[in-house]
Amino acid sequence: MRAKEPAALTREEAAAELERLSREIAYHDDLYHRRDAPEVSDADYDALRRRNDAIEARFPELVRDDSPSRRVGAAPSGGFVKVTHAAPMLSLGNAFDASDVIDFYARIRRFLGLGEDEAVDIVAEPKIDGLSISLRYEDGRFVLGATRGDGSVGENVTRNLRTMDDVPDRLSGAAPAILEVRGEVYMRRDDFLALNRGREEADEPPFANPRNAAAGSLRQLDPAITAGRPLRLYAYGLGEHDGAVGETHWEYLRNLEAWGFRVNPLAAPCRSAEEALALHERIAAGRADLDHDIDGVVYKVNRFDWQRRLGNVSRAPRWAVAHKFPAERAETVIEAISIQVGRTGALTPVANLRPVTVGGVVVGRATLHNEDEIARKGVREGDTVIVQRAGDVIPQVVAVVEAKRPSSAAPFVFPGRCPECGSLAQREEGEAVRRCTGGLICPAQAVARLKHFVSRDAFDIEGLGARHIEAFWREKLIEKPGDIFRLADHGAALVEREGWAERSVANLLAAIEDRRSIPFERLVYALGIPQVGQATARLLARQYRTLPAWREAMLAAQDSEGEVYAELVDIDGIGPSVAADIVDFFREAHNLEAVRDLEAELQIAAPEAVAAESPVSGKTVVFTGTLETMTRAEAKARAESLGAKVSGSVSRKTDYVVIGSDAGSKARKAGELGVAILSEQDWREMVGG
């Protein structure tokens, strides 16, 4: 059965699909950005994000707090000191064909209210396939270098970056007193091949591709290893700064060269979409002749004042887009289809491929998403399939070559029972996935929940990885989260385990002790409640402040007609669907027992009070009528950037209604309810222009 288009989904189907997409995209983000070990192609990954965005556009009320559209990359690894970026390092939206690029130009015109005849100048730059970094200079001296990480927090790799010739220790000429330069660390193809030859001669595993080699080389704990690797840098972006860098991005690139950085020589200004597309075609045609990998061309609005007005949407700037190159393809055979079980019981099919080289990378596995996807593509074990990749990662299955299908190949029968515990696997009406009903008696679910509990964004316990969780669970050393904090009781048994020694056990127990004190919001996220991502966890922590208060409130909220339940669903960002999952979690006795057990083991820090950051921080604002000095989209983006909540309707909870010409019924309702009414000029004065 073909997967439904977003427009054909029911609300329930859409919610289930968004949950699946959130989990799957987060998994691939972690593999790509933190572990440098991706498992799906760029094209496959981009398809997941496009489907997520399309469903969210159709059902905006279902946008999840852990939505892929609200996050960037993955949390940093634990091997380096963490660095909070002064200005976030955002990801980029994607364009896949000419129509997407034309739409990009049209969105800019609409947002800024530009006429059709007004030129939109952009700068086009090749998209280097490497590792994004930020370089901070103070008074012209290099003081800090960090990876992108999750966009907000990265890894301090300053010592490693100092070993690179392309990273100037001092800037040439006059530069701002504080300047953050964004760039891409990469490795040339010939250097990559020479590095792998040396590794093979030393009986070391080769790197899969130049991107992984660059990322792995920069993240060495020993800078001497990084110094021996042939890493290079192109500078292209701007972070925090306190002085003049130019009025346009093109001027900034010229200044970067004057300050001592290498800038991509293929970067060029373009006056129209036609010029941009022609440049993309020329760069794509010469791609094979370059000495390094690229996977597309990035278009950036040239004027910095327009960039500031356009701002960002969640994880990406409105003023830039990455125009990707077409994916590469190859043929291989599906040797087997296996089923993986996640922490929510979702059964995910995985194609185990006969290893094949696609664009110089050997790949062997690909997710098949769900049983509908298998049926839609008609995939069978033994089939010869077309696989494709874009960039440097494992492919997606594009289609079956039916002419090569062996006579013995039978349609794949999706299991009706969990392959891990034998429990019934049910597919609820409106859901795209089949789930094991075994709950915590299912080893796969129990282990997956424990893995989530110790993951980077949850308790982040260094040295307690997925492999250790699986082994400790099998040996009944850890059966529920609280057991982690009692591992010291098994210290002697741990020392006797293969691969462990007194020092490694002591390090693990010290890391566990270090996490006995935990912010409340991280604990909430760590519990793994469906639909409760990091943003929702923060909302709950700020609302209820302590674990006992939250626990008792959720028990009381089981009365869906009561006041406590009403308070839960009234939290901005938590609707009935999310509230139901939270209440259901506390309705299960084993979950309640696990929470109480943790409460006895931990010191849980209440969240700090949120300070007002602007006159409208925390206020609910409604815009109505035609605005003269800015578009509605620009006004909304400005309000949200200042911490306001923008609503489409007026109620007693509304703080301000900003009216333009032809305001209509919303202005009348604001007057009836006594809500403060502001003119456009009043609003601009309130928020500072």
N, C-alpha and C positions, 0 to 999 in steps of 0.2 A: 504494500500500500504506500503510495507516494505521500511524503510528508506534506502537511497542509501549508499553504501559503499563509502569511500573517493575517491577511484580510479575512481568511476563512476560519480562523481560530475562535473558539468561544473564550470567554473570560477565564474560565477554569483551565482550559487547555493552554492559554497564553501564560498564566501564572506558573503552571508546571514546567512549561518549556523554558521560561526565563530562569527558573531555579536550576534546571539542568545546564543551561548555557553558562550561568554564573559559576557553577562548580567546575565545569570543563575548562572554561577560559582561564579561571584562576589557577588550575592545575598546570596548564600550558605556559602561563605567565611565569610561574615559579621555575619550571624546567628551563625556560629560555633565558630569563633575566638573572636568576640567582645561581642555577646549577650549570649553566652553559651546556645543557644536554637536551635540546628540544626533541619532541617526538612527532610533531606534525608539520606539514609544509606551511609556508607563509600563506599560500592560497587557501588552504584548509582553515587555518586560523582566522584569516580575514573573512572567510565565509561565515564562520561562527559569529564573529562580531557584527557582520552585516545583518544576519538574521536577528540577533539580539536587538540591534538598533531599530530594525523594522517593526519588531513586535512592540518595543517600547513606544515608538511613534504612534502605533495603533491603539495601545492601551497605556497612556501616560500615568494613569493612577496606579499601575502595577510596577513602576520602576522601583527596583529593589535598592536597599542601602548598600548592598554588596555588588551592585550591578557593575559589569565590566566598563560601562560608560562613565563610571565614577572613580575609576582607579587607573593607575599607571604601573606597568612593570610588576615587580615582586619585591617583597621585603628583603633587605640586605642580609647577607650571610653573617654568621657569628664570628668569623675569623679576624675581622678588622674593627677598629673603633668606629662607631656610627656618627655620621655627620648630618645635621639638619640643614637642608639647602635654604639659603636666605630667600631665593626665588625658586619656586618649584620647577623641576625639570620635566616638562610635559611630554606626552607622546604626540603622535600626529594622526589625523584622520587620513583615510586612503582614497585615492581615485584609481579606477581600474581601466577606464577607457576615456575617449574624448568627451563623451556626454557628461561624465563625472566632473571633468575639468571645467567644462562650460557651466555646469551647475555651481561649481565653486565660485566662479566669477559672479554668477547671478546672485548667490547668497551674499556676497560682499556688497554688491550694489543695493540690494534690498535693505540690508542691515544699516548701511550708512546713508541710505536715501539718495543715492547718486543717480544722475540722469544716464540714459543709454549712451549718450555721446561723450560722457566724461571718462577719460582713460583711467584704467586701473593698472598701474605699473607693478610688476612683480620681479623678483629675482629668482632664477632657476638654478639649482645646484644639484649635482649628482648625490644620490643617497648612499653614502658609504656603508658597507656591511661590516660594522665593527662594534666597539663598546663605547657608549656615550659617557663623557666625563665632564666635570666642571673644574676650572682652574681659577683660584682666587689670588688676586694680586693686591697688595697694600703698599702704597707709595712706590709702585713699580717693581716690588719684589714678590716672587712666588712664595706664598705662605701656606696654601692648602689645596689639595686635589682630591676629588671625590667622585665615585661612580654615581650613576643615576639612582640605583636602588629602586625604591617604589615611587620615585618622583619627589617625595618629600624628604626621605632619609636615605642616604647612601653610605658607602664605605670610604673611610679615609685611606687613600692609597698614595699619599703625598710622597713618601720615600721612594716608591716605585716609579712615580712619574718623574721624579728628579733625575732618574737614570736615562731619560729619553732626550736625544738631541733636539727633537722638535718642540720641547717644552722649555721656553726661555726662562732662566732663573731671574733675570732682570729684563724689564721692558726697555725698548729703545724709544727715545723721544718722550714727548709730554703725553702722559696718559692720566685718566682719572685716579684720584687717591685710592679709591676702592673700585676694582674692576673684576667681574667674574666672566671668564671666557668659556663658552661651551664648545666642545669639539668631539671628534670621533677618533679613538685609537684603533688602528687597523694593522694588518700585516700584508705585505705584497705577496703575490702568488709564488714568485721564485724563492723568496725567503721562507715561505711556508713549506715548500717542497724540500728545501735544504734542511730545515728544522726536522721534518719528519724522517728524512734519511738518517740523520744523526740519532734520532730516538730509536729507530729500528736497529741500527748498528749496536746501540747500547741495550737492546732487548727491552725497550720501554714502549708502551702503546702509543701509536701515532695519533695525532689530532685528526678529527674528522674533516676539518675545513679551516680556512684562515680566520674566520670570525671566532670560532672556539679557541683557536691557538692564541689569538690576540687577547681574548678575555681571560683565558687561563694564565697567560704570561703576566698580565698586569695584576692579577690577584694572588701572586705568590707572596707568602709571608716573609720570605727572604728576598730583599731587594737585589741581592747579587744574582739571583736567578733571572729576575726581570731584566737586569742590565745585560745579560747574555742573550737576550731575545731581540730580534730585529723589529721593534715596534716603531710605528710612525703615527703622526697626528695631522689631521686637517682641522683648523678652527673655523667655526661657522656661526656661532650663536652668542647671545648676550644674556647674562644673568644680572645680579645686583651691580649697580654702579652709582657713583655720586658725582659724575661730571660729564662733560660733553663727549659723545662718541660718534657724532654725526647725526644728521637729520633723517637719513634713510639707511636701510640695511646695506645698500651698495656702498655708501660712504663708510659705513662701519667696517665692511670687508677690506676696503682700502686702508683704513686705519690699522686693522689687525696686521696687515702686511708691514706697515711702517713700524709697528711695535715689536715685530720680530717673529710673527707666526706664519705658518704655511697656510694658504687659502687655496681651495680647489681651483685650478686654472680653467676648468670647464664651466664655472659659474658665469652667468650672463644675465643682464637685465632684459626683460621682455615687456613690450607695450600692449600686448593683447593675448587672448587665448590662442589665437592662430600662431603667433610667434612662439609661445610656450610649447605648443604641441609639435611644432616643427623642430624645436630644439630637442625635445624628448625623443623624437624619431631619429635625429642625428646621433644623439648619445647612445641610444639603444643599438643603432647599427654599428657603432664602434666599440661596443661594450667588450667584445672578446679581445680587442687589441689593448685594453687597459692593463696595467700591471697589478691591479687590485680589483676586488669584487665590489660591485654596486648592484642594488636591486630596484632602482627606480630614480626618479628625479623629484626633488622637493621644490614646491613653489611657495614663495613668501611675499606677502604684500610689502612693497618697498618702503613706503612712508611709515616712520615710527609713530607719528601721531595717529594715523589710521590703525596701526596695530594696537595702540593703547585703547582706542575707542572700541575696536572689535572685541578685545578681551579673549576670554577662554570659555569653553563649554566643558565643564567637569575635568576631563583628562587631556584635552587637546585645545590648542589655540584655534580661534576662528580664522585667523589670518594666514594660515599655512595648511598645505596638504601634500601628501606624498603620492605621486603618480607612479604606481608600481609597474614593473615589466611583466610580460606574460610568463606563466609558469613553464618549467621544463617537464618533459614527459618521458616515460619508458614503460616497457612491458615486464611483468613478472607474474608469478603464480602464488595464489593464496594456498598455503600448505595446510592451514588449520584456522578455525575461528574459535577463539576462547572467550570466556565470560569473566569479567572482573566485577566484584561487588564492592560498592562504596559504603561510606559511613551512614548514609540514609537508606541503605538497602537497594539502591539503584543498580540494576544489572546492565553493564555496558559491554557490548561485543567488541572484540579486538581482532583485526586481521593479522595473522602471523605470515609474513611474506617470505618467499624465497629471496634471499639477499640480492639486491640489484643496485647498480651504480646509476644514479641520476645526477647529471651535472657534476660528476666527480665525487659524489658522496654515496657511501654504501648504506642502504636503509633496509629495515626488515620488519617493521610493525606500523600499523595505522589503526586509529579508532574507527569503528563503523557506527558510532553514535547510539543507535537503538534499532529495534527490530523493524521499524518502519523504513529506516534507511536501507537495511539489508534487502527488504522486499522491493523497495523502489528501484534499487540498482540491480536486483536479481542476482545478488552475490551468492556463490556456492563455494564450498571447499573444493580445491582442485582447479578452480577457474583461472584462466589467464586473464589478467586485468591490466588496464591502463592506469598507471599511477603518475602523479605529477608533483613537482616541488617548485617552490619559488624561494630563492635564497639558499639556505644551507641546512634544511631540516627534513625530517621523514615525510613521505608523501601522503596524499589522500588518494583513495580509490576513486577514479573518475568514471570508469565504465568497464563492463565485462566484454571480453572478446569472445562472443558466443560461438564463433566458427571454430575456436580452439578448445571448446568445452569437452572434457572427457565424458564418455558415455556413462561412466560410473558416478558422475557428479549429481548429487541429489539436492533438492532445495533444503536450505538450512532451517532446522526446526528450533525455534527459540525455546529454551527450557522453561517448563512450567513450575519447576522447583529450583531453589537456590543450589548452585553447585557446591557451596561451602558447607551448608548445614542441612540441606534437604527440605527446608521449610517451603511452604507454598509461595510462589512468586506471582503476585497479582499485579494487574494493570488496571488502575482505577479509570473510570470513565472520564475522558477529557485529558488524561495524562499521556505523555509521549514515552514514558519509561515504565518498565516492569520492575517491581520492588519485592525483595524478600520480606516476608512477614515475621521472620524469626526474631527481630529486635536484637537484644544483647545476647541471646543464646546463639546467634550467628557469629562465628569467630571473625569473619571478614568485617562485619559491622563493628564489633567490639574493638577490634584492632584498629580499624580506620578511625573510630572516634577517639581512641587514645592517641593516635598519630596527630589528629587535629588538635588535641589538647596541648601537645608539646610543640606545635608548629611555631613558625617565626612570629606570626602576628598574635599568637596566644601566649603560652608560658615561655616559649623560646628557651628551652633548656639545652644548653650546649652539651654535646656528647651523647644525647639521648635521641638518636635518630630512628628512622622507620625500621631498620634492621634490628636494632636493639629492642624496640617495642614488641616486634613480632616474637623474638626469642624469649623475652621476659614473660609475655602473655602465655606462650606455650608451656612454660615451666611454672606458671601460676605465681610468679613473683609480682606481677602487676595484673590485676583483673578489673580495677576501677581507678579513676584518677587519683583518689586519695592514697592509693597504694604506692604511688610514685614517691610520696614524701615519707614513706616508711621503708624505703629500700635499704636504708642504713642498717635495718634489723637483719639484712641478709648479706652484710658486708663480706663475711668469710666465704660464703658460697659464691659471691661475685668474683672474688680474687682467684678462685679455683677454675673459673670458666676459661675456655680456650680463647686466647687473644687478649686476655685481661691480666693486669698486674696490680700491685698495691697502689702504684701511682695513678694509673688510669681510673681505678675505682675511686680513689680519693678525689680526683678531679671531678668525676661525675657526681659524687655525693655533695661536693662543694657547690657545683652548679645548681643542684636541686635545692640546697639550703638557701642559695642566693635568690631563688624564686619563691620562697615562702612568703615574702612580702611582694604583693602584686597589686597594681591598680584595679579597681573594681571593674572597669570597662573591659580589661583584658580577660578577666575571669568570665564575664558574661559571654564574650565571644568564644572563649575556649570551650564552653559547654556544648557547642555544636548544635544549638537549636536551629531547626530549619528556618530559613529566611532572616536569621539574625546575623548579619555581617558586622563589620567593625563600626559602621556608622550607626546602625540600630543599637549596637551594644553601648555606644557613647550616649545615645538618647536615653536609654534605660538607666544607665549609671547616673546621669545627671538628674533624672526624674526621681529616682528612689534612694540614691545616695549610699545605702548600705545593703549588704546581702540579706540580713534578716528582714529589713523593711521590704525589699523586693520580693523575697520568698513569700512572706505573709500576704502581700498585696496580690500576688499571682494566685495564691490559694483562694483568696476572697473573690478574685476575678472570674472564678469558675461559674459564678452566678452571672450569666450574660445580661441579665436585666438590672444588675446592681450598679451602684455608683462607682465602685472601684474599677469595674470593667469599662464603664464609660470614660473614666479618667485615662485608662490605658489607650483606648482607641482615639482619644482626643489629642494624644501626643502627636505633634506634627511629624509625619513620616512613618507613623505606625497605623495602618488601617486594619480592618476586620480580619483579613487573611493572615497578616503577620501576628496579630494579637491571638488568633486561634492557635497558631503553632506554639506560641509562648505558653499559653494557658494549658494546652495539651501536654507540653513537656512536664510541667509541674503536676499534672494529673496522674502521671505514671509514678507508682510508688518507688521503683528502683532509681528513677531520676532524682526524686526528692531525697532519698537516702544518700545518693552520691553527693548532692549539694550540701547536706548537713555534715557528711563526713569531711568534705573539703573545708567547711567552715571551722572545724575543730583543728585543722592542720595549718591554716594560713593566717597571715596578717593582711587584711584587705584594706587598701587605701581608698578613701572616698575621693571622688573627683574634685578638683579645684573649682571654685565658683567662677563662672564665665564672666569676665569683665566686659563692660560695654566698650566696643571698639569704634563706634561711630554713633551719631545721633539717632540712627535708625536700626542699630544692631538689635536683633531679636524682635523687631516690630513687624507687623503684618501690613503690607502695602498693596493697594489695588490701583492700577492705571486704567483710565477710561477716556474715551474721546481721542481726537487727533492731536498729537503733540507736534509742535512747530520746530523746535531746535534739535530734536533727536527722534529716532524711530522708536516705536514701542519696544522692539526687541532690545535696542540699546539701553533704554531706560530700565527695563527689567534686569538686564545683565549688570548694570551699574548698581542697582539696589541690592541684588544678591551678593555682589562682591563686597558690599559694606555690611553684610550680615543680616539683611532684612529678608523676610519671607514674602514672596510675591504671590498673591492669590488672584483668581479670576472672578471671585464673587465677593460681595460685601456682606458682612455679618457683624454681630456685636463684638466679635474678637478682632475686627479690623481696626488698626490704629490710624492709618492715613489713607485717604482716597485722593489721588492726583488726577486732576481733570484737565483735559484739553478741550478743543472746540467740539461741539456736538456730543457732549458727555452723556446725556440721556439718563436711562433708568438707574444706573449705578450711583450717579451723583444724587438723584432724588432719594434713593434708599439710604445713602450715607447721611443725608439731612434728616431723614425720619428717625434714624437710629442714634443721631448725635455724634457720628464719627467725624473726626477732623478732616476738613476738605482743604486741599492745597492746590494752588495754581501751579502751572509748570515752572514759573519763576520762583515761587515759594519753595518748591522741591529742590531746584538747583541751588538756591541759597542755603538750604538746610544741609545738603550733602556736599557742599563745597564746589559748586559749578558743574 
